[in-house]
Amino acid sequence: MAFVALPLLEAAIEGLQGKHPLPVLVLPTMVLTGVRVVGSADDGHAYGSGDELRVLRDYFAVPGALPSKPFRAVWEASSSDYWRDTRYPGRSLQRMRTDQVKAGLGFFQKKTAAGSDLWGLRPSCGAELKSLPNNPVRLVDLAIWYGRTWDAADLDELVDIFLSPLRFPLDQDDLIGTVYTREIPTHYRQIPFSPQTISLPELAEATGAAPPPPAVGTDLDGLAARLDKCIGGKRFKLEPGFIRRVLSAWMRGDIVILMGQPGTGKTRFATLIAECLKDVFEDLTDVWIPVRTNFEEADLIGYERLDGTPELREFATRVLKSEEPLSPHLVILEEFNLSTVETYLAPILVALQEPGRRVLLPAGEEVRLPIDTFILATCNPFRDEPETRLPVSFPSKRRASVLSMPNVLADRYLKDGDKAIVPLALEMIAQERAAIEERARQGLATALDAIRAPSLSGVRDATNFSAEFKAALISVSKALLDSPEGKSFFTLGLLRDLALEAAYAPRTSAAELTALGNQVADKLVHQLRGVKQRADELSAASANLPNHQEIDLLLERMKSAPVDELVQLL
């Protein structure tokens, strides 16, 4: 068996560039569907845009094309016009045909009572169409393009197969010699045929499309295990199966919403999964979108300027108009519910449910949301923060999987009790130390890293902290974690701040206790919530801190309300 080789296809595409679409697409489609030379329109054959669309799908759709413009217009000379959409036949090719009919050149056309069109080729149609731009078209170029998967011994046989009655019999009347030529360039004959057909990546490369993305080489469980290992290697702890739940939701087309209190690691997880996905998908596009209060569709996608031109945002330019629509795209929406989700995300919610995944850009351009668009949203609970967060509607929840970020600190305390506090604090210091060391290895160390590094290097294990500091840290942590409110808001993020503050202090018990006391007054008091008893519990736990009077004063102010509920000072 022998087939067209890639160099031949590339030569044929070059030969077809600049030609008119009537001889490249319309006439071959007409004769394929049965249109022939006739004496009048009454003897014509049923033909229409649907026939052209079928040929476009069979011969002009190539891998790697934009989903919104899947057809490679090989006759176009400009790369900006290479790709066409499914409306192309009715919008343009039909007009070209009817213009020729109105001019009395090339074609007969007649509408039937049923509303269909009868078409025929006029006698001497070749002479009448000879004036089309950039004629004639070499039949060998058409045969190579249309017959790139046909078995043929050589170019002469390929052209004969192309012109056969069951294929594209263009030897009608005088078409060959006017619109078409049998010329075969000498250098074409010097290119040998191949024992295999052109591969899909080769076809994509030859047509200027993006090659199909490489296979991942594993199943869902294997991919989840790979990401688990990657994220775990960065000292981030997750519940077993968490990554698989995220991936499974994305496979279904859901938005993944990470819900949890500040400090549970939502943004950290988003950062790490973006990094680890890039290890799997080298062509991953990640777009970070910080949602603000009153965030709107124009902030997400863009808007139309006064002069009618679009001003597009990064989500539109890098995702909706991606040059690699078959590749994965990760969109991270930070603080997802600071604004009304339905206000800014409505077009995407619709596209997720609509088979064509169509999105209308400002100024009217229609694009497609890539299939593998992974949307990851971080979200603080509305119940706990109704003054700053907005509830998410049920239609939005329908398109989402909501995963609660676990409070690892509370979980470890529940499991191990007091013994969990100091080891977790040391883990937080180790993470910060590792991040600084990694910046130094990459040549990205900051000016203040020279101050941070020595302090963090001085805290390697529990013996580096004073016994007084460790006892006070456990006392404060226990006071918070023993309450239902504390189990919600006292997270690893807050413990990290306490631990780093102590690590940056001199290695004396007085300095470490002062550092802890400052953090209780500056940070923990303002996180405290619930009944007034919570203030009394934190006050008792802080009794041995140097600034306990400052802490008590703040707590008394929080207890000043007439009801049994702490007043927020900030």
N, C-alpha and C positions, 0 to 999 in steps of 0.2 A: 504494500500500500504506500501511496505517496500523497503528500499534502503540501499546500502552500507554506513556505517558510516565512519566518518573521521578516527578513529583509525584503522579500517580495511584497508583503502586506504594507510595509512602510513605504516602499516605492509607489504602490498603487494609491495609497492615501495622498501622497504628494502629487501624483498625477491627477487626482480628482479635485484637489483644492482649487477653488476659483471657478469651477464649472457651475452651470445652472442646474437647480434641483429638478427641473422637468425631465431632462434626459437621465439624471442620476437616480431619481426615485420615482417620479410620476409615470413616465413611459414604461419602465420595467414592471411597475405594479399593475399598470393597465393590461399589458399583454399577459402577465401571470394570471390575472383574473378573467381573461377571455375577451378583452376588447381587441377588435381587429379593424382592418381597413374596410370601410363600407361605403355604399353609395349615398346614403342619407341617414339622418338621425333616427328615422323609423326603424332602421336595421341595427341600431346600437345595442350595447350590452350593459346590463345593470352594473353601476360602478359608483363609488363614493368615497368619502373621507375615511370611513371605517376600513376600507381595503388598504388605504395608505397606512393607517395606524397599525394594522396587522403586520405589514411588511416592516414598518419601523420597529415593532417589537421583536420580530423574528431576526432581523439583520442589522439593526442600528442601535440596539440596546447593548451596552457593554458594561462589564464589571467595573465598579469604582466610580461610575458617573453619579452626579448629584441626584438624589431621589426626586427632586422637583424638576429636574431636566435630564431624563435618562437616555436621550437619544443623541448619538454622535452624528452631527451634520458634516459628513466627510467632504461635502462640496464647498464648505465655507473656507475662505482664505484667512480670516481673522480668528484668533483663538478666543476672542470675546464672544463670538457667535457659534462656537463649536457645538454647544449643547442646546437642545430643544426639549419642550415639554409635551405632554399628551394632547394639548390643544393645538399644537402646531399645524396639523393637516387642515383642520377647519378654518383656522385663522389666516393662513397664508397660502398653502398649496392650492386649496380650492379656488382662492381668488386668482392665482396664476392661471389655472385651467380656464376659468370662466372669462378672464381677460382675453385669452387666445381665441375663445369661441366668439366673443363679441367682435374681435378683429377679423373673423373669418379665416383663422390660421390654425391648421393642425388638427382640430377636433370638431366633431359634431356633439351636440348635447340636446337632450329633449327630456322634459319632465313628464312623467306618466300621471294618470289620474290617481294612482295610489300614493303619489308624492315622491317616488324614487326617481333617479336620473338614469337615462340611457346615454351611453357614451360610445363614440366610434372614432376611428382615425380617418381623416380625410384622405382621398387619393392625392398623391404627391405631398403627403404630410411632411416628409423630410425636407423638401424644398421650402415649404412654408415655415418650418421651424428652424431652418438653417441660420436665420439671423439672431437666434438666441446668443447671449454673450458667451464668449470663450468656447465656442464649438470648434471642432468636433470633440466628442468624448471617446477615449479609447475603450473598446469593448474588453480588452484584456484587463484594464483597471477595474471595470465593473465585475468581471468574472472572478478576479482575485478577491475583491471585497465580499461579494455575495457567496462565493464558493470557497471561502477560506477553510471550511471543514469537509469539502468534497474530496473524494479519492480520484486523482487524475494523474496520468503518467507524465504529462508535460503541459506547457501553457496552451498549445494548440488544442489538446484534448479538453482542457478546462474551458476554453472559450466555446468549443462545440457543445459541451454539456450545458453551459450557461444559455446557449441559444436554442436548446432542444425544446420541442413542443410542450413538454410538461414543466419547463422551467421558465425562461424569459425569452420567448421567440421574438426578438426585436428585428428580425429580418423581414419586416413588413414594408412592402412597397419600396420606397427609396430612402428609408431611414439610414441604412448603412451606406456610407458614402457622403452623407450630408450631415446628419446629427451625430452619427457614429463612424468610427474608423476601425479597421481590423489591424492597424499598425501595432506591432509588438517591438518595443525598443530593444536594441541589441543587448544592452546590459541586463535586461530582464532575463534573457535566455542564459546568461552566465551564472544566474543564481539557482543552485540546485534545489529541488523539492526536498521535503523532510519526511522521515518515516513516521513522525508524530504530528498531530495537529497542534496549532499554536495554543499555549497554555493561557489560562485566564489572566494571570499576572502579566504575561507578555502582551496579550491583547490590550490590557489596560494601559501598559506603558506605550504601546504603539499609537494608541488613540489619544494619549495625553490625559487619561483619567488616572485617578489614584488607584494603585493596586489593591486588591482585596486584602483586608487585614490578616495578619498571620494567625493561625489557630493557636489557642491558648495551650493546647496539648494536655489538658486535664479535664476532669469533671467538676461539678459544683463543690463536692466535698474536698477534692484536691486543691481547688482554688482557695476555699475557705481555710484549709490547713496551712497553705502557703502564706496567706495574709496573717493568720494567727501567729505564725512563727516570726514573721517580719515585725508585726506590731509588738509582740512580746519581747522581741530582741531590743526594742527601744524602751524597755522598762515600763510599759503601760499594761496594766492588768485589766482583763476582761473576763466576764463570766463565760464558761464553756458554751459554745454554740452561738454566741452573740454575733460574730462575724458572719456566720452562715445565715442567720436571720436577716441581716442587712443585705447580703448578696441575693438571697431568695426573693426579697421584696423588690429589688431592682430587676431581677429576671422577670417578675410579673408586671413590671412597669409602674410600680408604686413609688411615690415620694417617701423617703425614709426621714422621719422626724425624731430627733434625739431630744427627749424631754428630761429635764433634771435641773436641780438647783445649781447656781454658780459654784464652780469648784469641783463638780463631779466629772469633769474631763471631756465635755462635749466638743469644745473647739480643739482641744488636744487630740481627741480621737479623729476629728475631721482632718486635721493636719497629717496625722500618721497614716490614715487610710489613703489619702491622696499620694503620699510619698510611696507607700507600698504598692498601690495600684500601678504607679509608674514603673516599678520594677517588673511588673507582669506585662503591662501594655505600654510599650515605648512611645506610642503615638497618642497616649492619653492627653486630652485637653482638660485642664482644671481652671474653673472660673470661680472666684470668691466674690460674693455679693453681700456687703453689709447692709442689712435692712434698717432703715431709720424710721422714726415716727413720721407719719403721713407719706410713707413711701408709696409711689403710684406706678402704674403701668409704664409711664414715660421714663421713670427712673430705671426700670428693668430692661425695657426694649428700646425706647427712644421716642422721638416725636418728629413731626413734620415742621420744617422751618417755614417762615412766611413766604419764601420764594418757591415753596413746593418741594424742596429737596429734603431727604430724610437725615436726621441726626441720630445715629444709632449708638446704643450702649454696647458694652463689651459682651453681654450675653447674646445680643443679636449678631454681632460681627464674628464672634469666635465659636458660637454654638449653632444658631439658626442658619447662618450663612457659612458654615464650616466648609473648608475645602476638602475635608476628610470625613464625610458624613457617615461612613461605615465604621469609623473608629469610635471608641468610647469617649464620652464627655462627662466630666464630673462637675456638677454645679453645686456650690455650697452656699446656702442662704443662712447667714449668721443673724441671730436674734429674729428668727422667722416671724414671731407674733408681736413685734413692736408696732407693726402696722396691720391694717386689715388685709388678710391674705387674699381675699377675693378681689380686692382693689387692684393689686399689682400682678397677681399670678393667674388671673382669669383666662387669658389666651392659652397658657400652658396647660391648665387644668382641662380645657376643652380639647386641646391637641392630644393629650394623653388618652382620651376616650374616643377620638375620631380616627377611623382607619387610615386616612390620608395624612394624619398628624400635621395638618396645615396650620400655619400661623400667618396672619396678615401684618406686614410691617408698615410703618408710617410711609406715606406716599403710595401705598397700594401694592407693593411687591409681595407676592405670595411665596413663602418658603416652607420648609418641612422641619419639624423637630426630629433630629436624628434618633433612630430607634434606641440605641444604647446611650441615652442621656440619663445619667444617674444623678438624681437630685437628693441632696442631703441637707436637712434643715436642723438648726439648733433652736431649741425652744424652752423658755422658762415656764413653769406651770402658771396658768392663769389664776388658779385657786389661791396660790401663795402670793401672787403679785398682781392683784386686780387693778392696782393703781397705775401700773406701767405696761401691763400686757393685755392683749386683746384675745378674746376667745376665738377658736377656729371653728368655722361652720361645719355642719354635717356633710355637705357635698365635698368640702375639702378633705375631711377625714375619710370619706369614701375612697379617695385616690391616694391615701397615705397608709403607711405602717408606722405606728407610734411606738418607739422603743424607749423604755425608761432607762436612763443612765443610772446604774447602781451607785449608791453611796458606799464606796469601798471601805471607807473609814468606819462607818457604822456597822457594816457587815463583819469586818474583822474584829471590831470591839465585841459584837454579839457572840462571835465564835471564841475569841481568845481572852476577852476581858481586858484588864489593865495592861496585860503583857503586850498587847498589840500597839500601844501608843508610841513608845520610844522607837521600836524597830521601824514603824512606818515613817516617823519623823526623819530617821536616818536615811530611809529610802528616798525621801523627797530631796534631802541634801545631796545624795549620790546622783540623782537625776540632774540636778542643777550643775553639779561638778562635771558630769559627763558632757552636758551641753556646752559648757565653757571650753572643755578640752577639745571637743569636736570643732568648735569655731576656730580654735588655735591651729588645729591640723589643716583646716581649709584656708588658712591665712585670713580669717575674718574676725580675729579677736578685736574687741572694742577697747577703747581707752580705759574703761572702768573694769574690764576683765582682769587687768593686772592687780586690782585691789580685791576683786572677788576671789580669785583662784587661791591665794595663800590661806585665806580664812576658811574656805570650804575644804581645802586639803588638810586642815588641822582637825577636821571632824570626820573620822573614819569609822568609829564604832562608839558604843555607849559609854566606854570608859573616858572618852574625850569630854563628855559633859559632866558637870558636878552633880553629886547626889541630890543637892537641894533643888537644882533646876529640874531634874528628872521627876522628882516628887511633886513639884509645883505644876509641871506640865501635865502629869497624870491627873492631878487633882482637878485642874481646870477642865481638862478634856472629859473626865468622868462626870463632872457636874452638867455638862452639856449633853453628852451622849446618853445619860440616864433619863432624859426627858424626851417625849415624842417630838417636840419642836426641834430640839438639838439634833436628833437623828436625821432630820430633814436637811437642816442648813449647815451643820458642822461637817464639812467635807475635807477631803485630802487637800483641796486647794487652800483652805484656811489653815490646816495643820502645816502645810508647806510654808506659809508665811511666818508662822510662829517659829518653825524650825530654822528658817534662814535668818530671821532676825537674831536668834540666839547664836547661830554659827558665825555671824559677822561681828558679834560682841567679843571682847577679850575673854580668854579662857580662865575666868574667875567666877565663883558662884554669885558674887554680888552683881557683876556685869550681866551674867546670863539671866538672873532674876529680874534685873531692871529691864532688859530687853523683852522678856516675857510679859512683864507688867505693862509696858508701853503698848504691846500688841493687844492685850486684853482691853485697855482703855481706848486705843485708837481703832480697833477693828472688831473684836468680838462683841463688845457692848452694843455696837450699832447693828449687829446681826441678830441680837437677842429678840425673841418674840414669845408670845404666849401670856400666861397669867403672871401676876406679880410674884408668885412663888419662885419663878425662874430667876428673877433678879436676886432674891435672897440666897438661892443656891449658888449662883455665880459669886456673890459677895463672900460667902463662907469659903468657897474654894480659893479665892484670891486673898485671903486674910494675911498670908505670909509674904505677899509681894510688896516691894518697897513703896509702891504708889497706891496701896489699897484704899487710902482715903480719897484719892482722885476717882478711883473706880466706884467707890460707894456713893460719891456725890452724883456721878452720872446715873447710877442705878436708881437713886432716890428720885431724881428728876423723871425717870421713866415710869416710876410708880405713882406719879402725881395725879393720874386720871381718877375720876370718881368711880369708874367701873373697874372690875378685876381684869384689866388688860393693860399690858405695858404700852406706853406711849413711845413712838419712835422719835428720836431726837433729830434725825437727819431726814 
